[in-house]
């Protein structure tokens, strides 16, 4: 799943450093909370989830990779 995530975000330098599922989950959590954006322009977790799921859906990843990543995002967003 880590390699699929790296394919999804090829231009993000921080993604290259992900080596474990814990790191991947932490990165997804940061993304869903929009922590890398200035507080005044942050999107809600629901908006970020929708954008991520759309990016996954439109990607060139294999169907099983898309499903696994979508489930990961949904699981982390639910917590």
C-alpha positions in Angstrom: 0.0 0.0 0.0 3.0 2.3 0.6 4.1 2.0 -3.0 0.6 2.8 -4.2 0.5 5.9 -2.0 3.8 7.0 -3.4 2.4 6.6 -7.0 -0.6 8.7 -6.0 1.5 11.6 -4.7 4.7 11.5 -6.9 5.7 15.2 -6.4 5.6 15.2 -2.6 9.1 14.9 -1.2 7.8 13.9 2.3 6.1 10.8 0.7 9.4 9.4 -0.4 10.4 9.0 3.3 7.5 6.8 4.2 8.8 3.3 5.1 6.1 1.8 7.4 2.3 1.6 7.7 2.5 3.8 10.9 4.3 6.5 8.9 1.7 6.2 6.1 -1.2 6.5 8.5 0.4 9.5 10.2 0.9 11.2 6.8 -2.7 10.5 5.8 -3.9 11.9 9.2 -1.9 15.1 8.6 -3.3 15.4 5.1 -6.9 14.9 6.2 -6.5 17.5 9.0 -5.0 19.8 6.4 -2.1 20.6 8.8 0.2 21.7 6.1 -2.1 24.6 5.0 -2.4 27.9 6.7 -5.2 27.8 9.4 -7.3 30.5 7.7 -7.6 28.5 4.4 -7.8 24.9 5.8 -10.5 22.7 4.5 -12.6 20.4 6.7 -11.7 16.8 7.1 -14.8 15.8 5.1 -13.7 18.1 2.2 -10.1 16.7 2.3 -11.5 13.1 2.4 -13.7 13.8 -0.6 -10.7 15.3 -2.6 -8.5 12.4 -1.7 -11.1 9.8 -2.7 -11.6 11.6 -6.0 -7.9 11.6 -6.6 -7.7 7.9 -5.8 -10.7 7.2 -8.1 -9.1 9.1 -11.0 -5.6 7.6 -10.6 -4.0 5.0 -12.7 -3.6 2.7 -9.8 -4.9 -0.9 -10.0 -8.4 -1.4 -8.7 -7.2 -3.3 -5.6 -4.8 -0.5 -4.8 -7.5 2.1 -5.1 -9.8 0.1 -2.8 -7.1 -0.4 -0.1 -6.1 3.3 -0.2 -9.8 4.5 -0.1 -10.5 2.2 2.9 -7.4 3.5 4.7 -8.5 7.1 4.2 -12.0 6.3 5.4 -10.8 4.4 8.4 -8.4 7.3 9.5 -11.1 9.9 8.8 -13.6 8.1 11.0 -11.2 8.3 14.1 
